[in-house]
Amino acid sequence: SLNGSNGSVFQGIKYLVDNELLDWKPERVAEFLYKEEGLNKTAIGDFLGEREDMHLQILKAFVELHEFSDLNLVQALR
């Protein structure tokens, strides 16, 4: 669902999807959250933490965008 208590990230994505500027597909939304500068990290975390299937798919795609292979555990966790 695009309706959430989390305000700005939910509203921003809903606006983009409603106006056909962003596809409501896990990979597209994940790329937007990963690449867009200035988004509140806490709000992104709240959005990705929603327990609905679509949000879980977006979370999986979001994690896959990160490169962890050359990092030690502490760096990767950051």
C-alpha positions, 0 to 999 in steps of 0.5 A: 500500500502507498498509504502510510503514517510515515509522511514524506517518503510515502507521500512522495512515492505516491505522488510520483506513482500517481503521476506516472513518474515512477513505476510501482515496481520493487526495483524502480522504487528501490532505485529511487530510494537508493539514488535520490539525494536528500531523502530522510534516512529514518523515513526510508527505513520506516518505509522499507520496514513496512511488513506488507509484501510489496515493501518487503520486495522493495527492501530486498531490491534495495539491499541488492543495490548495495555493494558489501563484498569489499567491506568488513562487517562493521563497515557493511553494517553502517 
